């Protein structure tokens, strides 16, 4: 058990150090262009447009769960 904890701690500390070294590479960023922001905006628009039917479906689900008991219609026996 102790070896597992030690191995996990070493992996976590190693991952943190590698991320810190990668962040200090010294390269200057060029900024995001219009195409990048358009792509991000298009992705957000898709997610928001899919959220509208999901909210309607969720509201219908809650309405069906919390509404009163309805009569069930039975088919006549033949």
PLY file of the C-alpha trace (Angstrom):
ply
format ascii 1.0
element vertex 78
property float x
property float y
property float z
element edge 77
property int vertex1
property int vertex2
end_header
0.00 0.00 0.00
2.82 2.37 0.85
4.53 1.74 -2.48
1.33 2.64 -4.31
1.04 5.91 -2.39
4.70 6.74 -3.05
4.38 5.95 -6.78
1.23 8.07 -7.03
2.88 10.99 -5.23
5.92 10.81 -7.51
3.69 10.75 -10.59
1.69 13.75 -9.38
4.79 15.79 -8.53
6.39 14.85 -11.84
3.33 15.88 -13.81
3.21 19.23 -12.03
6.86 19.92 -12.73
6.60 19.06 -16.41
3.61 21.37 -16.81
5.52 24.18 -15.12
8.52 23.71 -17.39
6.30 23.62 -20.46
4.64 26.89 -19.42
7.97 28.72 -19.20
9.19 27.92 -22.70
9.75 31.62 -23.46
7.98 31.66 -26.81
5.92 34.74 -27.50
2.28 34.09 -28.32
0.94 35.55 -31.54
-2.62 35.84 -30.30
-5.76 34.27 -31.69
-6.94 35.22 -35.13
-10.42 35.81 -36.45
-10.75 32.21 -37.64
-10.01 30.86 -34.17
-12.61 33.08 -32.52
-15.14 32.25 -35.25
-14.63 28.54 -34.63
-15.04 28.99 -30.87
-18.19 31.07 -31.42
-19.62 28.47 -33.80
-18.99 25.72 -31.24
-20.67 27.72 -28.47
-23.62 28.41 -30.76
-24.04 24.68 -31.47
-23.95 23.84 -27.76
-26.48 26.57 -26.91
-28.85 25.53 -29.71
-28.77 21.95 -28.46
-29.43 23.12 -24.90
-32.82 24.63 -25.84
-34.51 21.30 -26.76
-32.80 19.64 -23.79
-34.34 22.18 -21.42
-37.77 21.70 -23.01
-37.44 17.92 -22.65
-36.31 18.29 -19.02
-39.25 20.57 -18.21
-41.65 18.08 -19.81
-40.09 15.27 -17.80
-40.53 17.18 -14.54
-44.10 18.10 -15.46
-44.90 14.45 -16.14
-43.30 13.27 -12.92
-45.01 15.75 -10.64
-48.42 15.97 -12.28
-51.42 14.25 -10.71
-52.53 10.71 -11.46
-54.37 10.42 -14.77
-56.97 7.86 -15.75
-55.66 5.08 -17.89
-57.67 4.14 -20.94
-58.19 0.44 -21.41
-58.90 -1.10 -24.76
-62.20 -2.96 -24.96
-61.93 -6.75 -24.88
-62.72 -8.43 -28.16
0 1
1 2
2 3
3 4
4 5
5 6
6 7
7 8
8 9
9 10
10 11
11 12
12 13
13 14
14 15
15 16
16 17
17 18
18 19
19 20
20 21
21 22
22 23
23 24
24 25
25 26
26 27
27 28
28 29
29 30
30 31
31 32
32 33
33 34
34 35
35 36
36 37
37 38
38 39
39 40
40 41
41 42
42 43
43 44
44 45
45 46
46 47
47 48
48 49
49 50
50 51
51 52
52 53
53 54
54 55
55 56
56 57
57 58
58 59
59 60
60 61
61 62
62 63
63 64
64 65
65 66
66 67
67 68
68 69
69 70
70 71
71 72
72 73
73 74
74 75
75 76
76 77
